[in-house]
Every structure is written in structure tokens, then in C-alpha cells.
Amino acid sequence: MKLQTIVLALSVISASAFVPHLPNSRLPLSLFVASVEEATLDAEERMEKSVDSVIQNMGTVRTGRASPQMLDRVKCEYYGVETPINQMATISVPSAQQLSIDPYDKSTLAAIERAIVEAELGLTPQNDGNIIRLNIPSLTEDRRKEMLKQCKAIGEEGKVAIRNIRRSNIESIKKLEKAGDISEDESKDAQDEIQKLTDKKVKEVESIVESKEKEVMKV
């Protein structure tokens, strides 16, 4: 195979941090490929990151049990910088229905409390001047339905990211073929490989969503 340096600047949508009311959050990535192998490896790596992002975002969806991951997307302004509160405090689970937030800097208590309220998690912080406690109420039927919608939205965002990665890498392979760096058969084989990888990762996302939905519906 003749390898001639071809620079292909491609932008894709990745599964960025999920925000329920902002489902179109996007994080552009640029890549440069000069061979089929490089394009295929790039697609695999970025699709895996998209799946990891879905897993992380799914952890923020409330169930009836306390979990520190519920606060992963809550950010608070700290010295002028938006900072995840899990980097500003120790978050522990004293019981199945309660979270405890112990800030490293006690002067941030009020700001952390406000950030939790503004995150609209359906939780009411209890600030005793030293730590913040969050009691996790059992989910109502309506709240469970809301959580199911969040699960589906996170899953769809992940699948969109994976399919955009597929599209951008297939375009790069087609350009390699057009430039004469690979044959038509090599191009077809590479595109088939990326499609198989796409199907595999989409199924992984669907499995993650299904598992979380069962957790949400469990009484």
C-alpha cells in the first residue's frame, strides 16, 4: 500500500457531559490520518471514549439509592473557576438513603449548597455549617418516568456521537481511496470494519441504557 501523507481535518460530535435540558452538548475533535490502519484505530479509540462517557453520565441519573456519582455533574464556582464539587469535597454514603458532603474549604459550603439546588436534582441540601447532607427520597412514579427519559437521552447522545465518528472516519478512508493511496477493495474492507465496530458500540450503549432503566424502575 502506498502511503502518501494526506491531512484530513475532521470534526465529530462526542458524548460530552450530559445535561438533561441541553441534549445537544458537543465537543469537537480534530484528527489527521494517513492510512486505513490509523483511521480504524482512531475510530475504535474514540468510540470507546463515547461509551465510557455514556457510562459516566448514566451514573448521574438518580435512583432510589444514594450514590456519589449522582453529583458528578454538579459544578460550583471556586476562585472564578467552574469546579466539580467532587473535587472540592469528600462525598460519602453514610446510609443507603443519604449522601454526606464534607468540603475541604468550609468557606465553600454555601456555594456548594447553592450549586446542588441549581442542578435541579430534586434534592434538598441540609447545611449544618460543617457538612452538607442530602437525603435521597424514594422515587415517585412520575419521577421514575423522568429518569427513564434521561436514560434514553443519554443513550441517544452516545449513539449519535458514535455514528458521527463512523461517518468522519469513513469519509477519510474514501479520500484515501480517491487519492490513490488505497485500492477500492481495501477501502470497502476498511469501511465494513468501521461499520462492524459502530454496530458493536451502539449495542453496548443500548445495553447500558437497558440496565440503568431496570435499576430506575426497581422499587
C-alpha positions as a Python dict, from the first residue, in 0.01 Angstrom:
ca = {
    (1, 'M'): (0, 0, 0),
    (2, 'K'): (140, 338, -96),
    (3, 'L'): (131, 583, 193),
    (4, 'Q'): (126, 946, 90),
    (5, 'T'): (74, 1200, 365),
    (6, 'I'): (-278, 1333, 339),
    (7, 'V'): (-407, 1564, 602),
    (8, 'L'): (-774, 1527, 670),
    (9, 'A'): (-920, 1761, 928),
    (10, 'L'): (-1239, 1608, 1057),
    (11, 'S'): (-1477, 1720, 1329),
    (12, 'V'): (-1700, 1481, 1516),
    (13, 'I'): (-1957, 1503, 1792),
    (14, 'S'): (-1856, 1324, 2109),
    (15, 'A'): (-2077, 1229, 2405),
    (16, 'S'): (-1992, 1517, 2624),
    (17, 'A'): (-2118, 1568, 2975),
    (18, 'F'): (-2491, 1510, 2966),
    (19, 'V'): (-2716, 1794, 3069),
    (20, 'P'): (-3085, 1696, 3055),
    (21, 'H'): (-3205, 2032, 2922),
    (22, 'L'): (-2910, 2065, 2683),
    (23, 'P'): (-2909, 1736, 2487),
    (24, 'N'): (-2706, 1883, 2201),
    (25, 'S'): (-2387, 1937, 2401),
    (26, 'R'): (-2092, 1887, 2168),
    (27, 'L'): (-1716, 1862, 2194),
    (28, 'P'): (-1531, 1895, 1861),
    (29, 'L'): (-1230, 1675, 1797),
    (30, 'S'): (-984, 1701, 1509),
    (31, 'L'): (-780, 1415, 1366),
    (32, 'F'): (-519, 1359, 1099),
    (33, 'V'): (-495, 1023, 923),
    (34, 'A'): (-260, 896, 655),
    (35, 'S'): (-360, 528, 638),
    (36, 'V'): (-651, 287, 679),
    (37, 'E'): (-497, 144, 994),
    (38, 'E'): (-473, 487, 1153),
    (39, 'A'): (-835, 570, 1066),
    (40, 'T'): (-963, 240, 1205),
    (41, 'L'): (-765, 270, 1527),
    (42, 'D'): (-879, 629, 1573),
    (43, 'A'): (-1244, 526, 1528),
    (44, 'E'): (-1211, 247, 1782),
    (45, 'E'): (-1046, 467, 2043),
    (46, 'R'): (-1297, 750, 2014),
    (47, 'M'): (-1598, 521, 2007),
    (48, 'E'): (-1474, 360, 2326),
    (49, 'K'): (-1446, 704, 2485),
    (50, 'S'): (-1805, 773, 2381),
    (51, 'V'): (-1919, 453, 2553),
    (52, 'D'): (-1722, 548, 2865),
    (53, 'S'): (-1892, 887, 2862),
    (54, 'V'): (-2235, 721, 2848),
    (55, 'I'): (-2142, 506, 3149),
    (56, 'Q'): (-2024, 811, 3342),
    (57, 'N'): (-2328, 1019, 3254),
    (58, 'M'): (-2562, 734, 3339),
    (59, 'G'): (-2418, 733, 3691),
    (60, 'T'): (-2562, 1081, 3745),
    (61, 'V'): (-2919, 957, 3693),
    (62, 'R'): (-3098, 929, 4024),
    (63, 'T'): (-3231, 602, 4152),
    (64, 'G'): (-3380, 537, 4494),
    (65, 'R'): (-3037, 475, 4649),
    (66, 'A'): (-2760, 716, 4742),
    (67, 'S'): (-2456, 723, 4515),
    (68, 'P'): (-2170, 978, 4496),
    (69, 'Q'): (-2193, 961, 4115),
    (70, 'M'): (-2525, 1145, 4140),
    (71, 'L'): (-2323, 1463, 4196),
    (72, 'D'): (-2060, 1410, 3925),
    (73, 'R'): (-2206, 1681, 3702),
    (74, 'V'): (-2264, 1938, 3975),
    (75, 'K'): (-2019, 2227, 3946),
    (76, 'C'): (-1953, 2522, 4170),
    (77, 'E'): (-1759, 2843, 4110),
    (78, 'Y'): (-1436, 2830, 4309),
    (79, 'Y'): (-1192, 3119, 4277),
    (80, 'G'): (-1359, 3214, 3949),
    (81, 'V'): (-1340, 2865, 3801),
    (82, 'E'): (-1632, 2623, 3750),
    (83, 'T'): (-1517, 2321, 3952),
    (84, 'P'): (-1688, 1982, 4005),
    (85, 'I'): (-1789, 1963, 4369),
    (86, 'N'): (-1641, 1613, 4393),
    (87, 'Q'): (-1303, 1788, 4358),
    (88, 'M'): (-1390, 2031, 4637),
    (89, 'A'): (-1519, 1790, 4899),
    (90, 'T'): (-1526, 1436, 5026),
    (91, 'I'): (-1857, 1275, 4927),
    (92, 'S'): (-1952, 973, 5132),
    (93, 'V'): (-2255, 744, 5172),
    (94, 'P'): (-2337, 710, 5544),
    (95, 'S'): (-2654, 517, 5458),
    (96, 'A'): (-2842, 384, 5157),
    (97, 'Q'): (-3062, 693, 5158),
    (98, 'Q'): (-2813, 968, 5238),
    (99, 'L'): (-2507, 1144, 5098),
    (100, 'S'): (-2262, 1346, 5306),
    (101, 'I'): (-2055, 1627, 5153),
    (102, 'D'): (-1758, 1746, 5355),
    (103, 'P'): (-1582, 2042, 5181),
    (104, 'Y'): (-1206, 2076, 5212),
    (105, 'D'): (-1260, 2451, 5235),
    (106, 'K'): (-1551, 2521, 5469),
    (107, 'S'): (-1598, 2866, 5319),
    (108, 'T'): (-1742, 2694, 5008),
    (109, 'L'): (-2033, 2535, 5193),
    (110, 'A'): (-2290, 2791, 5082),
    (111, 'A'): (-2171, 2787, 4721),
    (112, 'I'): (-2182, 2406, 4707),
    (113, 'E'): (-2529, 2407, 4860),
    (114, 'R'): (-2647, 2658, 4600),
    (115, 'A'): (-2493, 2455, 4316),
    (116, 'I'): (-2681, 2143, 4426),
    (117, 'V'): (-3010, 2330, 4435),
    (118, 'E'): (-2949, 2487, 4093),
    (119, 'A'): (-2862, 2145, 3946),
    (120, 'E'): (-3230, 2055, 3986),
    (121, 'L'): (-3163, 1705, 4114),
    (122, 'G'): (-3478, 1704, 4320),
    (123, 'L'): (-3270, 1701, 4640),
    (124, 'T'): (-3278, 1944, 4933),
    (125, 'P'): (-2935, 2012, 5089),
    (126, 'Q'): (-2913, 2030, 5469),
    (127, 'N'): (-2620, 2253, 5565),
    (128, 'D'): (-2521, 2237, 5933),
    (129, 'G'): (-2226, 2473, 5893),
    (130, 'N'): (-1975, 2190, 5873),
    (131, 'I'): (-2105, 1940, 5620),
    (132, 'I'): (-2397, 1910, 5380),
    (133, 'R'): (-2632, 1615, 5399),
    (134, 'L'): (-2857, 1501, 5118),
    (135, 'N'): (-3143, 1267, 5196),
    (136, 'I'): (-3238, 1060, 4894),
    (137, 'P'): (-3615, 1016, 4880),
    (138, 'S'): (-3775, 716, 4716),
    (139, 'L'): (-3869, 786, 4356),
    (140, 'T'): (-4232, 856, 4275),
    (141, 'E'): (-4383, 707, 3962),
    (142, 'D'): (-4362, 1042, 3782),
    (143, 'R'): (-4001, 1088, 3886),
    (144, 'R'): (-3914, 740, 3760),
    (145, 'K'): (-4060, 832, 3421),
    (146, 'E'): (-3844, 1145, 3416),
    (147, 'M'): (-3537, 937, 3496),
    (148, 'L'): (-3621, 693, 3216),
    (149, 'K'): (-3634, 986, 2973),
    (150, 'Q'): (-3290, 1096, 3092),
    (151, 'C'): (-3155, 745, 3040),
    (152, 'K'): (-3285, 736, 2684),
    (153, 'A'): (-3149, 1086, 2611),
    (154, 'I'): (-2803, 993, 2737),
    (155, 'G'): (-2809, 677, 2529),
    (156, 'E'): (-2920, 861, 2215),
    (157, 'E'): (-2649, 1122, 2258),
    (158, 'G'): (-2390, 846, 2290),
    (159, 'K'): (-2515, 671, 1975),
    (160, 'V'): (-2513, 997, 1779),
    (161, 'A'): (-2151, 1053, 1882),
    (162, 'I'): (-2052, 702, 1773),
    (163, 'R'): (-2227, 737, 1437),
    (164, 'N'): (-2058, 1071, 1374),
    (165, 'I'): (-1721, 912, 1443),
    (166, 'R'): (-1811, 640, 1192),
    (167, 'R'): (-1908, 897, 930),
    (168, 'S'): (-1595, 1108, 969),
    (169, 'N'): (-1359, 811, 952),
    (170, 'I'): (-1536, 657, 655),
    (171, 'E'): (-1500, 993, 478),
    (172, 'S'): (-1128, 988, 550),
    (173, 'I'): (-1099, 637, 404),
    (174, 'K'): (-1287, 743, 90),
    (175, 'K'): (-1046, 1032, 46),
    (176, 'L'): (-751, 795, 76),
    (177, 'E'): (-909, 583, -198),
    (178, 'K'): (-975, 887, -417),
    (179, 'A'): (-613, 999, -378),
    (180, 'G'): (-491, 657, -492),
    (181, 'D'): (-332, 560, -161),
    (182, 'I'): (-555, 253, -123),
    (183, 'S'): (-747, 30, -362),
    (184, 'E'): (-1125, 10, -393),
    (185, 'D'): (-1126, -330, -220),
    (186, 'E'): (-911, -202, 65),
    (187, 'S'): (-1145, 94, 104),
    (188, 'K'): (-1453, -130, 113),
    (189, 'D'): (-1295, -368, 368),
    (190, 'A'): (-1198, -76, 592),
    (191, 'Q'): (-1545, 78, 573),
    (192, 'D'): (-1701, -259, 658),
    (193, 'E'): (-1470, -289, 958),
    (194, 'I'): (-1570, 53, 1090),
    (195, 'Q'): (-1939, -29, 1039),
    (196, 'K'): (-1900, -351, 1239),
    (197, 'L'): (-1726, -156, 1514),
    (198, 'T'): (-2007, 100, 1508),
    (199, 'D'): (-2275, -169, 1542),
    (200, 'K'): (-2086, -324, 1833),
    (201, 'K'): (-2051, 4, 2024),
    (202, 'V'): (-2413, 106, 1962),
    (203, 'K'): (-2525, -228, 2110),
    (204, 'E'): (-2303, -164, 2413),
    (205, 'V'): (-2475, 171, 2466),
    (206, 'E'): (-2818, 12, 2432),
    (207, 'S'): (-2721, -248, 2691),
    (208, 'I'): (-2605, 23, 2933),
    (209, 'V'): (-2934, 210, 2890),
    (210, 'E'): (-3140, -105, 2942),
    (211, 'S'): (-2951, -191, 3260),
    (212, 'K'): (-2996, 158, 3403),
    (213, 'E'): (-3365, 162, 3317),
    (214, 'K'): (-3413, -159, 3514),
    (215, 'E'): (-3230, -2, 3807),
    (216, 'V'): (-3451, 307, 3793),
    (217, 'M'): (-3770, 101, 3783),
    (218, 'K'): (-3663, -127, 4069),
    (219, 'V'): (-3871, -44, 4376),
}
